[in-house]
Amino acid sequence: MKRIPPIQIEWKPDKNSVTPVYQQIVQFVCEKVAKGEWPIGTRLPSQRTLAALFEVNRSTVVTALEELTSYGIIEGCHGAGTQIISNTWALLLPPSPDWSNYVTSGFFRANNSIIQAINHLEFVPGMMRLGTGELDPRLFPEKMWKRVCESLSQNTTSLGYLEPLGLPELREAISHHMETFGIYAPPSCILITSGSLQALQLISVCLLKRGSTIYTEAPTYLKSLQVFQSAGMNLSGIPMDDKGIQFRNLQHSLKNETQQNSSILYTIPTNHNPTGITMSEARRKELMNFCTTNRLPIIEDGAYQELCYDANQPTPLKAMDETGMVIYLGSASKSLAPGLRIGWIIAAESIVQRLGDVKMQMDYGASSISQWAFAEFLSSGMYQHYLTNLKTELKHRRDHALSVLSRYYKDFAYWNLPNGGFYIWLTIKGNINMELLFENAVKNKILLNPGAVYDFKHNNSLRLSYAYTSCEEFEHAAITLAEIIREQLE
Amino acid sequence: MKRIPPIQIEWKPDKNSVTPVYQQIVQFVCEKVAKGEWPIGTRLPSQRTLAALFEVNRSTVVTALEELTSYGIIEGCHGAGTQIISNTWALLLPPSPDWSNYVTSGFFRANNSIIQAINHLEFVPGMMRLGTGELDPRLFPEKMWKRVCESLSQNTTSLGYLEPLGLPELREAISHHMETFGIYAPPSCILITSGSLQALQLISVCLLKRGSTIYTEAPTYLKSLQVFQSAGMNLSGIPMDDKGIQFRNLQHSLKNETQQNSSILYTIPTNHNPTGITMSEARRKELMNFCTTNRLPIIEDGAYQELCYDANQPTPLKAMDETGMVIYLGSASKSLAPGLRIGWIIAAESIVQRLGDVKMQMDYGASSISQWAFAEFLSSGMYQHYLTNLKTELKHRRDHALSVLSRYYKDFAYWNLPNGGFYIWLTIKGNINMELLFENAVKNKILLNPGAVYDFKHNNSLRLSYAYTSCEEFEHAAITLAEIIREQLE
């Protein structure tokens, strides 16, 4: 094989630039390739030579080459060094918006990599998912699903485009369903979304501005998402106590804001993700008063609203909303099946219309089959029946999980007692390296959701979920995990 | 009832500002309400008084009040004048990004209002949709659908989150399906999207930059969408002849571009929407050479690829693509059912991975039921069988439509002869007011898709579709329309 000599380079990065040096190297290579000066097959000098040429550490060169490799622009060939293998689209990648670039906090990147690892590891066979935000697939109501499919088979005669707000039958069914929680919303105030995540996406592009502040519980599920951060908004975490968000801490921040109009509050008042806390009735009333007085609109995420185990159902904020300041988000993902990709927004008609118009520009609406299927679950009464059984099962799993924790974790951890939902927020006393714990657990086929993913600062917490594993599986994994923690603490 | 006196106003709009006067009035009122200076129930002076106060025409006041009404901030009360009825969210609306604001061309707004009218009128009972981009719901394969539902009922035991690229079974089935068109793509190069519109959305946020130029056929379906324009990109229309896009016109523009990297070509080479033209094989090869030489990446929209009536199938550009410069978009919306919301992207693995990651941040993937359903259609062989029958039916409808046009339109219009897809592009000779034609047609319960919706300049064309109406319906509506046109021409 003929050995191609490496290309000659005379350029050097500018060390005084605000652009990181490795990034300058990436851009330099991309430009050379884009201009056609370095055709496919061009060989780059060795890493050592490049480091000398650029007058930088070899690790900087490695970082740059790794990024170029990930773009598909170069490839390391054994024996032949690094070569240009670009394609045209790959060249578009580097200058394109990297969503994580929009985020101001440096913490995000680390977070992001843990989430990516979790997303990947969830599909590894035999992995015990001890913190996952998903219902045990074995709890899926197969018999009811068969009945739904039969109905779909009989009643669906075509699958055309739907109107912007979504299937009227489904909005009607959701309207009735929400009445049981004290929320009275006509179908014209309900917009069907492709899951709650899309609802947040729509709110971020339609109602909020770059630079807006989203106040939210600390910790919060929202921190694990990138939807608001990617749109250039800031998350601000407000501490919680066992009655919910301590919103009084907000007073000072709101006064200091120049554009009061541009901030909102995002809250999961019921069966909070990740802490499992349910906001007290008194706190709900105070919060509504506070937000009304301060003109601070609220996004109420009701994903776990339907999973309260006790007869005493907490009142949704939307049910107390007299001025239209609450946007309520509902979802079938946590209570039934995420694969349906069905969520809904309840808000004033003008808001819902606006969001619906933009939804049409984004994906022409959610799947009609999914909408028909969930409408059938709801209107047949099957869903209510299913929920009753599901809550009994989850309550049983919670009781068992708490007893396991009491037996094996008491010495070195503390946790809260959830009244619904999926989660126990467990905090380890003393110093422990959480990254190492995550890795050690994975080695033992246990997948954890570290608290840092949800928080604004470092913590020693884990989001445990008893919704995905059977009692036996939970106990087995929890015992192993307790051993791992003990070993690390010693 | 106590009559509240109207509020006193001393402010005046700045007529030298670049902000339109009506917009200044809207902002002024919003600020007053936002600051709490004008509480709910505040009464505004009469339109005549406002016009005098602001020293503007009354029509300017009316425009401003209409906009404020649409935001839900004011309401006209008979006898009590106009009142502030704001809620907190409504106040967020005005300063929030209005997608249409991003568009540079003034043409867009008019266009937009026609499209909105069409979207609305499509749901009016008894309306004959003579230009709609949707398959006749009566052609939906009900029996096959029942078999698919049975299979779903048997084989779906849960509906969890799927991996970022989508259901592996579906990607496998699409991979096989695309082989019949000469496209060899492993499942790892296929990303499932919620329809093709979302594919364009993903490309616009991941791969392109604000200010990028999208070259495309003139006229083009893309003009009727807002996806690229909303993201701050420019559409540039390239004329067509009967062999497809006349790309040589591009040479000059490309040379003049400062950032060559940021332009792409979007094309529907097969059964083009809205003209029905299929690009010749020779033109395809020339185009591929041109784009490769000029490093101009291509988005190939294959929405109508499966609807070629003749045995001679045109080769997709993607099948000629040796350097990875073509991103192919497939869709089940035009050939089977838009309500499935299933589309797919075929591209290099690095591109597909990137788009898939962002898709996860937008909506966690497409509906699992839809994905299972389409996978079953494909892998059972039912889809192929269905397509054969569908094409026979569409060909029959096309022949009938052409004979109707020959009989009733020859004197005053000309049109092309499509070899597949849905559309006939009909152009009226002489001067005719197309807005008036649209209105007159609607009065006669005929819904038209005026060519202006798809074009970059005024035209006298209509996109006719024979896919939505039966032969009898088409003939009946076409005869009525011919009369309306004749009357207008006289």
HADDOCK unambig.tbl for C-alpha pairs under 7 A between the chains (distance, minus, plus):
assign (segid A and resid 71 and name CA) (segid B and resid 350 and name CA) 6.43 0.50 0.50
assign (segid A and resid 72 and name CA) (segid B and resid 350 and name CA) 6.40 0.50 0.50
assign (segid A and resid 87 and name CA) (segid B and resid 323 and name CA) 5.78 0.50 0.50
assign (segid A and resid 87 and name CA) (segid B and resid 324 and name CA) 5.71 0.50 0.50
assign (segid A and resid 87 and name CA) (segid B and resid 325 and name CA) 6.49 0.50 0.50
assign (segid A and resid 88 and name CA) (segid B and resid 295 and name CA) 6.38 0.50 0.50
assign (segid A and resid 88 and name CA) (segid B and resid 297 and name CA) 6.23 0.50 0.50
assign (segid A and resid 88 and name CA) (segid B and resid 324 and name CA) 6.84 0.50 0.50
assign (segid A and resid 88 and name CA) (segid B and resid 325 and name CA) 5.33 0.50 0.50
assign (segid A and resid 89 and name CA) (segid B and resid 297 and name CA) 6.46 0.50 0.50
assign (segid A and resid 89 and name CA) (segid B and resid 325 and name CA) 5.92 0.50 0.50
assign (segid A and resid 92 and name CA) (segid B and resid 207 and name CA) 5.79 0.50 0.50
assign (segid A and resid 92 and name CA) (segid B and resid 261 and name CA) 6.88 0.50 0.50
assign (segid A and resid 93 and name CA) (segid B and resid 207 and name CA) 5.76 0.50 0.50
assign (segid A and resid 96 and name CA) (segid B and resid 206 and name CA) 6.06 0.50 0.50
assign (segid A and resid 96 and name CA) (segid B and resid 207 and name CA) 5.28 0.50 0.50
assign (segid A and resid 96 and name CA) (segid B and resid 208 and name CA) 5.90 0.50 0.50
assign (segid A and resid 96 and name CA) (segid B and resid 209 and name CA) 6.08 0.50 0.50
assign (segid A and resid 97 and name CA) (segid B and resid 206 and name CA) 6.15 0.50 0.50
assign (segid A and resid 137 and name CA) (segid B and resid 158 and name CA) 5.39 0.50 0.50
assign (segid A and resid 137 and name CA) (segid B and resid 160 and name CA) 6.85 0.50 0.50
assign (segid A and resid 140 and name CA) (segid B and resid 157 and name CA) 6.97 0.50 0.50
assign (segid A and resid 140 and name CA) (segid B and resid 158 and name CA) 5.57 0.50 0.50
assign (segid A and resid 142 and name CA) (segid B and resid 157 and name CA) 6.01 0.50 0.50
assign (segid A and resid 145 and name CA) (segid B and resid 153 and name CA) 6.70 0.50 0.50
assign (segid A and resid 146 and name CA) (segid B and resid 153 and name CA) 4.73 0.50 0.50
assign (segid A and resid 149 and name CA) (segid B and resid 149 and name CA) 5.60 0.50 0.50
assign (segid A and resid 149 and name CA) (segid B and resid 150 and name CA) 6.96 0.50 0.50
assign (segid A and resid 149 and name CA) (segid B and resid 153 and name CA) 5.54 0.50 0.50
assign (segid A and resid 150 and name CA) (segid B and resid 149 and name CA) 6.97 0.50 0.50
assign (segid A and resid 153 and name CA) (segid B and resid 145 and name CA) 6.69 0.50 0.50
assign (segid A and resid 153 and name CA) (segid B and resid 146 and name CA) 4.71 0.50 0.50
assign (segid A and resid 153 and name CA) (segid B and resid 149 and name CA) 5.53 0.50 0.50
assign (segid A and resid 157 and name CA) (segid B and resid 140 and name CA) 6.94 0.50 0.50
assign (segid A and resid 157 and name CA) (segid B and resid 142 and name CA) 6.00 0.50 0.50
assign (segid A and resid 158 and name CA) (segid B and resid 137 and name CA) 5.39 0.50 0.50
assign (segid A and resid 158 and name CA) (segid B and resid 140 and name CA) 5.54 0.50 0.50
assign (segid A and resid 159 and name CA) (segid B and resid 337 and name CA) 5.34 0.50 0.50
assign (segid A and resid 159 and name CA) (segid B and resid 338 and name CA) 6.40 0.50 0.50
assign (segid A and resid 159 and name CA) (segid B and resid 339 and name CA) 4.52 0.50 0.50
assign (segid A and resid 159 and name CA) (segid B and resid 340 and name CA) 6.73 0.50 0.50
assign (segid A and resid 160 and name CA) (segid B and resid 137 and name CA) 6.83 0.50 0.50
assign (segid A and resid 160 and name CA) (segid B and resid 337 and name CA) 5.96 0.50 0.50
assign (segid A and resid 160 and name CA) (segid B and resid 338 and name CA) 5.29 0.50 0.50
assign (segid A and resid 160 and name CA) (segid B and resid 339 and name CA) 4.78 0.50 0.50
assign (segid A and resid 161 and name CA) (segid B and resid 338 and name CA) 5.61 0.50 0.50
assign (segid A and resid 161 and name CA) (segid B and resid 339 and name CA) 5.21 0.50 0.50
assign (segid A and resid 194 and name CA) (segid B and resid 363 and name CA) 6.23 0.50 0.50
assign (segid A and resid 195 and name CA) (segid B and resid 363 and name CA) 6.46 0.50 0.50
assign (segid A and resid 197 and name CA) (segid B and resid 362 and name CA) 6.53 0.50 0.50
assign (segid A and resid 197 and name CA) (segid B and resid 363 and name CA) 5.45 0.50 0.50
assign (segid A and resid 198 and name CA) (segid B and resid 362 and name CA) 5.86 0.50 0.50
assign (segid A and resid 198 and name CA) (segid B and resid 363 and name CA) 4.98 0.50 0.50
assign (segid A and resid 201 and name CA) (segid B and resid 362 and name CA) 6.49 0.50 0.50
assign (segid A and resid 206 and name CA) (segid B and resid 96 and name CA) 6.17 0.50 0.50
assign (segid A and resid 206 and name CA) (segid B and resid 97 and name CA) 6.15 0.50 0.50
assign (segid A and resid 207 and name CA) (segid B and resid 92 and name CA) 5.81 0.50 0.50
assign (segid A and resid 207 and name CA) (segid B and resid 93 and name CA) 5.77 0.50 0.50
assign (segid A and resid 207 and name CA) (segid B and resid 96 and name CA) 5.34 0.50 0.50
assign (segid A and resid 208 and name CA) (segid B and resid 96 and name CA) 5.91 0.50 0.50
assign (segid A and resid 209 and name CA) (segid B and resid 96 and name CA) 6.04 0.50 0.50
assign (segid A and resid 226 and name CA) (segid B and resid 361 and name CA) 6.64 0.50 0.50
assign (segid A and resid 227 and name CA) (segid B and resid 361 and name CA) 6.63 0.50 0.50
assign (segid A and resid 261 and name CA) (segid B and resid 92 and name CA) 6.87 0.50 0.50
assign (segid A and resid 295 and name CA) (segid B and resid 88 and name CA) 6.32 0.50 0.50
assign (segid A and resid 297 and name CA) (segid B and resid 88 and name CA) 6.28 0.50 0.50
assign (segid A and resid 297 and name CA) (segid B and resid 89 and name CA) 6.48 0.50 0.50
assign (segid A and resid 323 and name CA) (segid B and resid 87 and name CA) 5.85 0.50 0.50
assign (segid A and resid 324 and name CA) (segid B and resid 87 and name CA) 5.85 0.50 0.50
assign (segid A and resid 324 and name CA) (segid B and resid 88 and name CA) 6.96 0.50 0.50
assign (segid A and resid 325 and name CA) (segid B and resid 87 and name CA) 6.56 0.50 0.50
assign (segid A and resid 325 and name CA) (segid B and resid 88 and name CA) 5.43 0.50 0.50
assign (segid A and resid 325 and name CA) (segid B and resid 89 and name CA) 5.96 0.50 0.50
assign (segid A and resid 337 and name CA) (segid B and resid 159 and name CA) 5.35 0.50 0.50
assign (segid A and resid 337 and name CA) (segid B and resid 160 and name CA) 5.98 0.50 0.50
assign (segid A and resid 338 and name CA) (segid B and resid 159 and name CA) 6.40 0.50 0.50
assign (segid A and resid 338 and name CA) (segid B and resid 160 and name CA) 5.31 0.50 0.50
assign (segid A and resid 338 and name CA) (segid B and resid 161 and name CA) 5.63 0.50 0.50
assign (segid A and resid 339 and name CA) (segid B and resid 159 and name CA) 4.50 0.50 0.50
assign (segid A and resid 339 and name CA) (segid B and resid 160 and name CA) 4.77 0.50 0.50
assign (segid A and resid 339 and name CA) (segid B and resid 161 and name CA) 5.23 0.50 0.50
assign (segid A and resid 339 and name CA) (segid B and resid 367 and name CA) 5.64 0.50 0.50
assign (segid A and resid 339 and name CA) (segid B and resid 368 and name CA) 4.74 0.50 0.50
assign (segid A and resid 340 and name CA) (segid B and resid 159 and name CA) 6.74 0.50 0.50
assign (segid A and resid 340 and name CA) (segid B and resid 367 and name CA) 5.28 0.50 0.50
assign (segid A and resid 340 and name CA) (segid B and resid 368 and name CA) 6.08 0.50 0.50
assign (segid A and resid 340 and name CA) (segid B and resid 369 and name CA) 6.57 0.50 0.50
assign (segid A and resid 341 and name CA) (segid B and resid 366 and name CA) 6.94 0.50 0.50
assign (segid A and resid 341 and name CA) (segid B and resid 367 and name CA) 5.30 0.50 0.50
assign (segid A and resid 350 and name CA) (segid B and resid 71 and name CA) 6.33 0.50 0.50
assign (segid A and resid 350 and name CA) (segid B and resid 72 and name CA) 6.32 0.50 0.50
assign (segid A and resid 361 and name CA) (segid B and resid 226 and name CA) 6.64 0.50 0.50
assign (segid A and resid 361 and name CA) (segid B and resid 227 and name CA) 6.62 0.50 0.50
assign (segid A and resid 362 and name CA) (segid B and resid 197 and name CA) 6.54 0.50 0.50
assign (segid A and resid 362 and name CA) (segid B and resid 198 and name CA) 5.88 0.50 0.50
assign (segid A and resid 362 and name CA) (segid B and resid 201 and name CA) 6.51 0.50 0.50
assign (segid A and resid 363 and name CA) (segid B and resid 194 and name CA) 6.25 0.50 0.50
assign (segid A and resid 363 and name CA) (segid B and resid 195 and name CA) 6.46 0.50 0.50
assign (segid A and resid 363 and name CA) (segid B and resid 197 and name CA) 5.47 0.50 0.50
assign (segid A and resid 363 and name CA) (segid B and resid 198 and name CA) 5.01 0.50 0.50
assign (segid A and resid 366 and name CA) (segid B and resid 341 and name CA) 6.92 0.50 0.50
assign (segid A and resid 367 and name CA) (segid B and resid 339 and name CA) 5.60 0.50 0.50
assign (segid A and resid 367 and name CA) (segid B and resid 340 and name CA) 5.25 0.50 0.50
assign (segid A and resid 367 and name CA) (segid B and resid 341 and name CA) 5.27 0.50 0.50
assign (segid A and resid 367 and name CA) (segid B and resid 367 and name CA) 6.30 0.50 0.50
assign (segid A and resid 367 and name CA) (segid B and resid 370 and name CA) 6.77 0.50 0.50
assign (segid A and resid 368 and name CA) (segid B and resid 339 and name CA) 4.73 0.50 0.50
assign (segid A and resid 368 and name CA) (segid B and resid 340 and name CA) 6.07 0.50 0.50
assign (segid A and resid 369 and name CA) (segid B and resid 340 and name CA) 6.57 0.50 0.50
assign (segid A and resid 369 and name CA) (segid B and resid 370 and name CA) 6.55 0.50 0.50
assign (segid A and resid 370 and name CA) (segid B and resid 367 and name CA) 6.78 0.50 0.50
assign (segid A and resid 370 and name CA) (segid B and resid 369 and name CA) 6.55 0.50 0.50
